[in-house]
């Protein structure tokens, strides 16, 4: 598996995911993928001109969580790399949503906080080509649009950090071969086999069924779909961003975004919808929780509802139609 490091090196250089001399925080859980990632980056560290810092987040969700933490700390010592560990102490906050989702949110918050401490904005995560295929299929089954069908992105700006995924072009089988060839140990998470979780059910049952009975290259098909859609989505996004600069009227505090109805209604529906998403993203920092139903409500507001009508969106964002403007704002912000 000597070819895998070369493949990762070429991919990282082609995608320009970071600059020489930067410190990269590497999320390491102790599982197969993240252990492979840190070993590969460590092997390429001098060629790429990067510094590495291992970050482990102990969710305290399993009895073996402490063993995972100790494993990662010992791995960091063997590789002579700095290691930071965060821990989640579950409180009443678990009542507000699923434990898994809250654990993910807390893990991301820890990584972002660590990036500020270390004065770096690059965080590497160990998602693979298999993870991408699973994500696309999950979103197809649940329902999504172009944005969702992009799946997992090789690089994404979130919370003022750049999250990169160097293994996104690599199959898990190749990772297994690499670890076996190098005699590298990793920790197995027994929860990955529990089909109560939707992703595990997709991985353990649906994808093998599709491979056996419908398309032996279904994972390749799904990742190709993701790549093609990403290209189309990026073009629409870029075109809409240019129109946004010309059409959007934003107040100084950036808590209100308004569009002239005259000009907004002249845009193609695809660009129009992207303009609205850009406005929402500017107001609340992201478009999380914004569904197709929300977009359809705004479009209905534009086409059918009278002046002074309002649509309520998640995170306190409201959309108001007047005689001349469509205005998006956070509650208590000034309105046009």
Secondary structure, DSSP 8 states (H G I E B T S, - for coil): -HHHHHHHHHHHHHHT-S-TT-EEEEE--SSHHHHHHHHHHHHHHHHHT-EEEEEEEE---STTHHHHHHHHHHHHHHHT-EEEEEE----GGGGGS-HHHHHHHHHHHHHHHHHHHHT--EEE----HHHHHHHHHHHHHH---HHHHT-S-SEEEETTEEEE-TTTT--HHHHHHHHHHHT------GGGG-TTSHHHHIIIIIHHHHHHHT-TTHHHHHHHHHHHHHHHHHHHHHHHHHHHHHH-EE-TTS-EEEEEHHHHTTS-HHHHHHHHHHHHHHHHSS-TT--HHHHHHHHHHHHTS-TT-EEE-GGGEEEEE-SSEEEEEETTS---
